[in-house]
């Protein structure tokens, strides 16, 4: 018997492209970890500043044994019509090298914040 999802899943549109571009075995690990996140079977450590970026409120998940590939996500409150306790929002998936995945997540957060302020 599989555990029911306790969180909704949502993603920045470009984060879905990130997932598609991951190497096959890393992509499979990403899907596995995302399932565990929405079922509350796993939580990644909280992030703060990474390189030049402030990722306070975000979390990460390692996707491989060498910790070269990562997911960056947020745990958000539930949307109004949701029956779940919250939402896992994927910001980025990619390599750690050069803080690439963190830089990508931070840029996307800035764009989301700017769009929110404009609306």
C-alpha positions as CSV (number, residue, x, y, z in Angstrom):
1,X,0.0,0.0,0.0
2,X,1.4,3.4,-1.0
3,X,1.1,6.5,1.2
4,X,-1.3,9.1,0.1
5,X,-0.1,12.6,-0.9
6,X,-0.3,15.0,1.9
7,X,1.0,17.9,-0.2
8,X,0.1,19.1,-3.6
9,X,2.8,19.4,-6.2
10,X,3.5,22.4,-8.4
11,X,6.6,23.6,-10.2
12,X,8.0,26.6,-11.9
13,X,7.4,25.8,-15.6
14,X,11.2,25.9,-16.3
15,X,11.8,23.5,-13.5
16,X,9.9,20.8,-15.4
17,X,12.3,21.4,-18.3
18,X,15.2,21.0,-15.8
19,X,13.8,17.6,-14.8
20,X,13.7,16.5,-18.5
21,X,17.3,17.5,-19.0
22,X,18.7,15.5,-16.1
23,X,20.6,12.3,-16.9
24,X,18.2,9.3,-16.8
25,X,19.2,7.8,-13.5
26,X,19.3,11.3,-11.8
27,X,15.8,12.0,-13.3
28,X,14.5,8.8,-11.8
29,X,15.9,9.7,-8.4
30,X,14.3,13.1,-8.7
31,X,10.9,11.7,-9.3
32,X,11.4,9.2,-6.4
33,X,12.3,12.1,-4.1
34,X,9.4,14.3,-5.3
35,X,7.0,11.4,-4.5
36,X,8.5,11.1,-1.0
37,X,8.2,14.9,-0.5
38,X,4.5,15.1,-1.3
39,X,3.9,12.1,1.0
40,X,5.8,13.7,3.8
41,X,8.2,10.8,3.9
42,X,11.2,13.2,3.4
43,X,12.2,16.8,3.9
44,X,15.3,18.4,2.7
45,X,17.5,20.7,4.8
46,X,16.6,24.4,5.0
47,X,18.7,26.7,2.8
48,X,19.8,30.2,3.6
49,X,22.4,32.1,1.6
50,X,24.1,30.2,-1.3
51,X,26.8,32.0,-3.1
52,X,25.4,35.5,-3.9
53,X,21.8,34.4,-3.4
54,X,19.4,34.3,-0.5
55,X,17.4,31.1,-0.6
56,X,15.8,31.4,2.9
57,X,12.6,29.4,2.9
58,X,13.9,26.9,0.3
59,X,15.0,23.4,0.8
60,X,17.3,21.0,-1.1
61,X,17.4,17.3,-1.9
62,X,20.5,15.4,-3.0
63,X,19.8,13.2,-6.0
64,X,22.9,11.1,-6.1
65,X,25.4,9.5,-3.8
66,X,28.1,12.1,-4.7
67,X,25.8,15.0,-4.1
68,X,26.4,16.5,-7.5
69,X,22.8,16.8,-8.5
70,X,20.1,18.6,-6.5
71,X,16.5,19.7,-6.3
72,X,15.6,23.1,-4.8
73,X,12.0,23.5,-3.6
74,X,9.7,25.4,-1.3
75,X,7.1,24.1,1.1
76,X,4.2,26.5,0.6
77,X,0.8,26.8,2.3
78,X,-2.1,25.1,0.7
79,X,-4.0,26.8,-2.1
80,X,-7.6,27.9,-1.2
81,X,-9.3,24.9,-3.0
82,X,-6.8,22.3,-1.9
83,X,-7.6,19.4,0.4
84,X,-3.9,18.9,1.2
85,X,-1.9,20.5,4.0
86,X,0.4,22.4,1.7
87,X,2.3,22.5,-1.5
88,X,5.7,21.3,-2.7
89,X,6.8,23.9,-5.2
90,X,9.8,22.8,-7.3
91,X,12.1,25.8,-8.3
92,X,15.0,24.1,-9.9
93,X,16.7,20.8,-10.6
94,X,20.3,20.5,-11.7
95,X,24.0,20.3,-10.9
96,X,25.5,21.8,-7.8
97,X,28.7,22.7,-9.6
98,X,29.3,26.4,-9.5
99,X,26.1,26.8,-7.4
100,X,24.2,26.4,-10.7
101,X,21.1,24.9,-9.3
102,X,21.0,27.5,-6.5
103,X,21.6,30.4,-8.9
104,X,18.8,29.1,-11.1
105,X,16.4,28.8,-8.2
106,X,17.2,32.3,-6.9
107,X,16.7,33.9,-10.3
108,X,13.3,32.2,-10.6
109,X,12.3,33.4,-7.1
110,X,13.2,37.0,-8.1
111,X,11.1,36.7,-11.3
112,X,8.1,35.2,-9.3
113,X,8.4,38.0,-6.7
114,X,8.5,40.7,-9.4
115,X,5.5,39.2,-11.1
116,X,3.6,39.1,-7.8
117,X,4.4,42.8,-7.1
118,X,3.2,43.7,-10.6
119,X,-0.1,42.0,-10.2
